[in-house]
Amino acid sequence: MNDNLVKPGFNFVKEDQVTLKPGQVMVIDFNPDKGGLFFK
């Protein structure tokens, strides 16, 4: 994710493998003050 239009490239990157069961929901949250992206 890039939250800076002036600086090229990605400021925040998170890579993880997630397996969801049918009906299960995953939320992706973003907070730059706490490190960036969070999977819940």
TORPA-4810 file (N, C-alpha, C, O; in nm, 3 decimals):
<nodes>
NODE_1_0.084_-0.117_0.000_0.000_0.000_0.000_0.089_0.123_0.000_0.191_0.127_0.069_M
NODE_2_0.051_0.221_-0.076_0.125_0.346_-0.081_0.031_0.458_-0.041_-0.068_0.483_-0.109_N
NODE_3_0.061_0.526_0.069_-0.022_0.638_0.113_0.046_0.773_0.087_0.008_0.874_0.145_D
NODE_4_0.147_0.772_-0.001_0.221_0.894_-0.031_0.228_0.910_-0.183_0.294_0.831_-0.250_N
NODE_5_0.160_1.012_-0.238_0.157_1.031_-0.383_0.290_1.080_-0.439_0.316_1.064_-0.558_L
NODE_6_0.374_1.138_-0.356_0.502_1.193_-0.401_0.609_1.084_-0.411_0.689_1.084_-0.504_V
NODE_7_0.610_0.992_-0.316_0.712_0.886_-0.310_0.663_0.761_-0.385_0.560_0.705_-0.349_K
NODE_8_0.736_0.718_-0.488_0.695_0.598_-0.562_0.719_0.471_-0.481_0.800_0.469_-0.388_P
NODE_9_0.650_0.365_-0.518_0.667_0.237_-0.451_0.568_0.220_-0.337_0.476_0.300_-0.321_G
NODE_10_0.589_0.116_-0.259_0.498_0.085_-0.150_0.559_0.119_-0.015_0.673_0.080_0.013_F
NODE_11_0.486_0.191_0.067_0.532_0.226_0.201_0.502_0.116_0.302_0.575_0.098_0.399_N
NODE_12_0.394_0.041_0.278_0.351_-0.063_0.370_0.323_-0.190_0.292_0.249_-0.189_0.194_F
NODE_13_0.384_-0.301_0.337_0.366_-0.430_0.272_0.345_-0.535_0.379_0.416_-0.537_0.480_V
NODE_14_0.247_-0.622_0.358_0.228_-0.736_0.448_0.191_-0.855_0.362_0.102_-0.848_0.278_K
NODE_15_0.261_-0.964_0.383_0.235_-1.085_0.308_0.210_-1.198_0.406_0.290_-1.221_0.498_E
NODE_16_0.100_-1.268_0.387_0.064_-1.377_0.478_-0.029_-1.472_0.403_-0.104_-1.429_0.316_D
NODE_17_-0.024_-1.598_0.437_-0.115_-1.695_0.377_-0.230_-1.716_0.474_-0.209_-1.745_0.592_Q
NODE_18_-0.352_-1.702_0.424_-0.471_-1.712_0.507_-0.565_-1.814_0.445_-0.590_-1.812_0.325_V
NODE_19_-0.617_-1.903_0.527_-0.716_-2.000_0.483_-0.847_-1.969_0.553_-0.856_-1.973_0.676_T
NODE_20_-0.949_-1.939_0.475_-1.080_-1.909_0.531_-1.175_-2.025_0.506_-1.175_-2.085_0.398_L
NODE_21_-1.255_-2.056_0.605_-1.360_-2.157_0.591_-1.483_-2.092_0.528_-1.497_-1.970_0.536_K
NODE_22_-1.571_-2.169_0.466_-1.693_-2.111_0.409_-1.769_-2.031_0.517_-1.791_-2.081_0.627_P
NODE_23_-1.808_-1.910_0.483_-1.880_-1.825_0.575_-1.792_-1.742_0.667_-1.842_-1.653_0.735_G
NODE_24_-1.664_-1.770_0.669_-1.570_-1.695_0.754_-1.533_-1.564_0.686_-1.525_-1.557_0.563_Q
NODE_25_-1.512_-1.461_0.765_-1.482_-1.327_0.713_-1.345_-1.282_0.763_-1.309_-1.307_0.878_V
NODE_26_-1.270_-1.216_0.676_-1.142_-1.159_0.716_-1.148_-1.008_0.695_-1.198_-0.961_0.593_M
NODE_27_-1.098_-0.933_0.792_-1.095_-0.787_0.784_-0.950_-0.744_0.770_-0.862_-0.792_0.842_V
NODE_28_-0.926_-0.653_0.679_-0.793_-0.594_0.662_-0.801_-0.451_0.713_-0.881_-0.372_0.664_I
NODE_29_-0.718_-0.420_0.810_-0.719_-0.288_0.873_-0.586_-0.219_0.844_-0.486_-0.285_0.819_D
NODE_30_-0.587_-0.087_0.848_-0.466_-0.010_0.821_-0.451_0.098_0.927_-0.542_0.178_0.949_F
NODE_31_-0.334_0.099_0.992_-0.301_0.204_1.088_-0.152_0.232_1.075_-0.070_0.154_1.125_N
NODE_32_-0.115_0.341_1.010_0.027_0.368_0.988_0.105_0.391_1.117_0.226_0.367_1.121_P
NODE_33_0.039_0.437_1.222_0.107_0.461_1.349_0.142_0.332_1.423_0.227_0.333_1.512_D
NODE_34_0.077_0.221_1.386_0.103_0.093_1.452_0.167_-0.009_1.358_0.161_-0.129_1.384_K
NODE_35_0.228_0.038_1.250_0.301_-0.053_1.163_0.239_-0.081_1.029_0.302_-0.145_0.945_G
NODE_36_0.118_-0.035_1.004_0.061_-0.051_0.871_-0.061_-0.139_0.864_-0.166_-0.107_0.920_G
NODE_37_-0.048_-0.252_0.795_-0.161_-0.340_0.765_-0.177_-0.450_0.870_-0.079_-0.504_0.920_L
NODE_38_-0.303_-0.481_0.902_-0.335_-0.586_0.997_-0.445_-0.673_0.942_-0.544_-0.622_0.890_F
NODE_39_-0.431_-0.804_0.954_-0.534_-0.899_0.913_-0.603_-0.949_1.039_-0.537_-0.992_1.133_F
NODE_40_-0.736_-0.944_1.040_-0.813_-0.991_1.155_-0.914_-1.093_1.110_-0.989_-1.145_1.192_K
</nodes>
